[in-house]
């Protein structure tokens, strides 16, 4: 039994080290990894490596990083437990046992399972768990520059409870003095403070390694979904396009499930219980309440001028899918003129439809953008069909070439539509420069999103589905 527990502990620590190295490992995957290790055993390191990699590694290009972490984990000296480290510092078994009992008492009395101190002084997998519970991955996603490393390190140290641990140590010292005397209690507390400091150093190293890994991924171009769409070469464009199509397929699958559930209706608990009372609960028949069928509409206006074409081609892929995701969808492209592509997308395969839209088969694409003319045309031809079930989406950089921006038309659209969402491929810092009308367009929209990469497009698509 001891060997089984030791093997489980080693596997658990390895999985947490992999998580710290950037691998997303769900609980179900951790269970599968343990089963895989149990199947191949610990005798062959290569077999164990391949078994865990089959569960953990999702992309071929991540295998080299996995191998480095795996080899580094097993090549280092075995990590000693807290009790072994304290014994090496000269504390007796009785003193260590007193500390163990007090920490168990702290854990039993704390609603948070012992507070921050326990995980910090144990370090290792315990600290890795604490980092995940603190939302370290999401927190560090917002880190844009090495200059922000200090700020995010401080936030992460606060979240894992480094400062709270100092207060807990003060409370622990009082009990240690009663049990061991002041001199030994102070020596033991000093050793625990060093453990907390080493845990803080581990957190700082984690932030630095995360930043270094992100920079390395960016240098290799691994994170294509987060790369600016304007910087992609032809091969990368095709890879991102495949990712967009895969995302669209997931949306379609979720939509089919939603519609199937909507047809069944929601369980009406009140009616179900009233019927059951008549028969004593035998049989117990569920009563369902028919859901009101909302028929949402989507109207999409997409700028296909040269300045935003790199983003437009991917949005049009989503638009093509939106014909199925929404009950009624109308799509338009524009440069200076407004042209409808609804029938084109209904009748043509996606590749042919996009080629025709890019090549000027719907509107002239060699003109300069004219948002004022486009919005006036929309007001005249389409606005009367917009109602409170309609979400209007506009993709464009809002650059008017110093012509009329027709911002008042957005007020008219907003007054009639359920929502007006503007997707802008430029960063907010550029909106107030040159001929950009975004400072006048943005306040008139329900939501304005920056769409500069494929991941931003995915966020926008999820928002549109939520707005329904």
N, C-alpha and C positions, 0 to 999 in steps of 0.2 A: 504493500500500500504506500509505503514511504517513497519508493521509486516512482510509482504512478504520480504521486503528488509533486515530486520534484520535476518530472517531465512536463507535467501540466504547467507548473510555474515557469519553467524555461520557455515553453511555447507561448505562454501569455505575455512574458516580458518581451519576447521577440516581436510579437504582434504589436505591442505598444511602441516599441522602437520603430517599427515600420510605419505606424501612424504618425509618429513624430517626424519621420522622413518624408511625409507628404502622401502616403498611401491611404486612401479612404477604405476602411475595413469595417463593415457593419457587423453587428453581433452575429447574424446568421452566417456571415463569412468566417468569423472567428470559430464558430462551432464546426463548420466544414473543414477549416484548417486543422483543428484538433483531431477530427476524424481521419483526415488524410495522413497526419503524422502517426496516428495509431495504426493505420493500415500499413505504412511502409516501415515504421520503426525508426529508432535512433541510430541503428548500426551503420547505415550508409548516409553520410552527409549529403552526397549528391542527390540521392533519392528523396531525402527530406526536403532539400532545396527545391527540387522540381515539383514535389507534391504541394508545398505551400504556395509556390509561384503560380501553379495552375488555378488556385483559388483567389489569390490576391491581385496578381498582375492583370490589368485589363487591356493594356496596349503593349504591342511588341517593343516599342521604343522605351518602355519603362523597365524592361527586364534587366538591363545593365545596372540601373540604379538599385533594383531589388537585390541583385547579386552582390553589389558592393555593401549594402546594409547587412545582408545575411552573413557574408564573410567577416565583416567587421565585428558583428555581434559575437560570433563564435571564436574569433581570433584573440579577443581581449581576455584579460584575466577575469575569472568568474566574479560577478558582482556580489560583494558581501552584503548580508542583511544588516539592518540597523544594530541588531544585538551582537553580531559578530564584530562590527566596527567598534562598538562600545567596549567589548571585551578586549579588543586589540589596544584600546586606549587605557587599559588598566583597571576597568571597573569589574568588581566581583560579580559572581553569579547572583548573589543575594541582592546586590544593588540593582542589577539589570532586571531581576524579577520584580522588585518593588516598582521600578519605572513601568514595567509592562502592565502590572495590575492597575497603576494609577491611570495609564493611558486607556486601558479598557474601561475604567470607571468614567473617564471623560467621554469616551465614545458612547457609553450607555446613557449618560446624562444629557448629551447634546442632541438637539433635534436634527442637526445636520450630520450626525454620525461621527462626532469627535472634532468638528470644526476643521480648520486648515492645518493645524499643527501635525496631526498624525500623518497625513499624506506628504507633507513637506520634509519631515525628518526621515521617513522611510525612503523617499526619492524613488528612483527606478520607475517601475510600472505604475506605482501609486501616483507619482508626480505626473506621468503621462495622462492618466485618467483625469486628474485634476485640471490639466491643460485643456483636455477635450470638453469637460463639463463647463469650463470657463468660456467656451466658444472661441478658442484661439484661432481656428481656421477662418471663421467669419470675420473676426476682429482684424486679423492681419491682412485680409483681402483688401482692406481700405488703405493699407500702407502703400504709398506711391513712390517714396523716395528713401534712400538710405538716411537722409537727414531726419526722417520721422521715426527712425528706429528707437531712439531714446524715449520718445513720447509713448509709443505703443508698448515698449518694454515696461514702462512705469504702469500703464493701464493693466497690462497682463499680470504684473506682480500684485497689483491691488485686487484683481479678480481671483487669483489663486489663493489670496489670503495671507501674503507675507507679513503685512502689518498686523493683522489679527493674531497671527502666530506669536508675535511678541507679547501681546496681552495674555494669551493662553499660557505662555511660558512663565509669566509672572505669577499666575494662579497656581501653576504646577509647582513652582518653587516653594510656595507656602506649604504644600502637602509633603514635598520632599524633605523640607527642613524638619517637619514633625517625625518623619520616618527614619531619616538618615543622619540628622544633624546638619548644622549650617555649612560646615566645611565641605562635606561630601555632596551636599545638595547643590552648592554653588559650582562645584567642579562638574557635576552632571549637567546642570543647566548651561554651563559654558560650552560643554560638548554638544548639547542640543542646538545651541545658537549657531555653532559652526555648521551643523547639518542644515539648518535653515538657510544660512548664507550660501552653502554649496548648492542648495536647491534653487536659490535666487540666481546663482551663476548659471545653473542649467537652463533656467528660463531665458536669461539673456543670450545664451548660446543658441537656444531654440529660435529666437527671433532673428538672430544673425544668419543662422543656417537657412531659415525660411526665405529671407531676403536674397541670400546667395543663390539658392535653388531657383527662385523665381527669375533672377537675372540670367542664370544659365539657360533656363527654359526659353526665355525671350530671345537670347542670343541664338539658340538653335532653331527658333521659330516653332517650338513644340505647341505652344498655346495658341493655335490658330483661331479658336473661337473668341479669344480675347484680343487678337491682333487687329489693328485698324484695317478696315476693308480696302482702303485706298492703297495699302502697302503690299497687297498680295500679288504674287506672280500667277501665271496661268495654272500651274500645278496646284498651288495653294487654293486658288479660287475653286477648282474642281473638288478639292477635299472639303472645303467649307460648304460647298453646294450639297455634297453628300450628307454632311452633318445637318444642314437645314432640312433636307428631305426626310432624314431619319426623325428629326424633331416633329415635322409635319405628320408623319405616320403615327407618332405617339399621341399627338393631338386628336387625330382621327379616331384612334382606338378609344381614347377617353370620352370623346363625343358619342361614340356608339353606345358605350356603357351608360352614359347619362341619359340618352334617349330611351334605352331599354328600361331603365329604372323609372323614367318619367311615365312610360306607358303603363307600368304596373301600378303606379300611384303610391302615395305615402300611406303608411299604416295609420288608421284612425283609431287611437287607443280608446276614446270615449265610446264610440259605437261598438268596438270589439268587446269591451267589458259588459256593455248593456246586453248584447246578444248572448254572451256567455252566462249571464245571470239567469236567463230563461231556461237554460238546459243544465244548470249546475256545472258548467264548464266542460261538458262532454256532449257533443264534440266542441272543441275550441277552434272557432273559425276566425281568421283575420279579416277585418273589414278595412278596405282601403278607400282613401279619399282621392278622387281623380284630380290630377294637377292641371291647373289652367295652362294651356299651351301658349306660351309667349313666342311670337314670331319675330325675333330680332332681325334687324336689317343692318347691313354694313355698306357704307359708301366710302370708297378709297380713291384718293387723288394722289398720283405719284409723279413727281418731277423726274423726267428722263433726260434732262440736259446734261452736258458733259460734267458739270461740277459735282453732281450727285449720282452719276450713273453707276458708280461702283457699289453704292448702297441700294440703288433702285432695283438692280437686277435680282438681288436676293429678296427684297420686299415683294417683287412681282411673283417670285416663286411662292411666297406665303399667300399672296393674293389668289393665285391659281388654286391653292388648297382651300382658301376661304369660301369658294363657291360651294363646297360641301359642308364646311364647318358652320356656316350661317345659312339660315333658311332662304334668305334673299340677299344677294350681294350684287352691287354695281361697282365697277371699277373704271377709273379714268386715268389717262396719262396726259401730261401737259409739258409744254415748254413756254411758248407764248400763247398757243392755242390749246383748247381743251378737247380731247377726243375720248370717246367711250370704248372700252375694251371688253365689256361684259360678254358680248356675243363671241368675240374672238377667243376668249378663254373657254367659253362653253363648247366651241366647235373645233378648235385646233388642239393638237398635242402641245404640251407645255413648251418644248424646245422650239417648235415652229411659232407659237404665239409670242414668246419672248423675243425671238429673232425679228419678227415683224414689228414689235413695239420699239425695239432698239433702233431698227433701221429706218424709221420714219414712215412706216406703213400706216400709222394711225394719225400722227401729227408731225409737222416738220420739226426735225431735231437740230437743224443748223441755226435756228434763230436764238436770240438772247432771251433769257427767262423774263417773263412778264406776269408777275403774280396778280397785279391789278386786273389785267385783261382776263386771266383765267378765273379769278373769283367772280368778276362781273358776269362772265359766261355761265358759270355754275349757278349764280343767283337767278339768271334768266331762264335757264333750261332745266335745272334739277331741283332747285330749292322747294318748289311747290310739292315735290314728292317726299320731302324729308318730314318725319314726324317724330313723336316721342319714343318710338321704338328703333330709331335709326342712330347708329354711331357713325360719325364722319371722321375719317382718318386722313391726314394730309402728311405726306412725306416731302420735305423740301428744306433747303437751307435758308429760305426767306430772303434771299438777295434779289432785290428788285431792279438792279441796274439804274437806280435813281429815278424810277418811274413811279406812278401812283401805286400805292400798296393796297388800296381798297380794304383797309382794316375794318371798315364799318360793315362789310359783308359778313365778316366772321361774327359780328354781333347778331346779325339776322339769322345766321346758321345756328348759333348757340341758342337763340331763343326758341327754335323749332326742334332741334335735335335732342336726343337723349344725352349725348356727350360729343365733344369735339376734341380729338387727340391729335397733337402735332408731333411728328417724329423728325427731329432735326439732326443731320449728320455732322454738324459743327459743335464744338464745345461751347459752353455758355460764355466763356471768357471772350469769344469772338463775336458774340451777338451784337454788341454795341459798336462794332467797327464797320467802317466803310458804308456800303449800301444795304446793310442788313436791316430788315424790318422786324426781326424777332422781338425786340423790346416792345413793339406795338401789337404783334400777333399773340405773344405768350399770355398776357393777362386776359385775352378774350377766349382762351381755350380751357377745357376742363382739365386736361393734363398735357404737359409738354415733356417729352423724353429725348435725351441724347441717344442717338443710334449710330454708333461709330464702329461696332464690331458685331459679329454673329451672335454673341451672347446678349448684346443689347436688343437685337431683333427678337430673340427668344423671350426676353423679359416683356417686350412690347406685345408680342403675340399672346402671352399669358394674361396680360392686362386686358386686352380686347375681349378674351373669352370671359374674364371675370366681370367686365362691364355689362355683359349680356344679362 
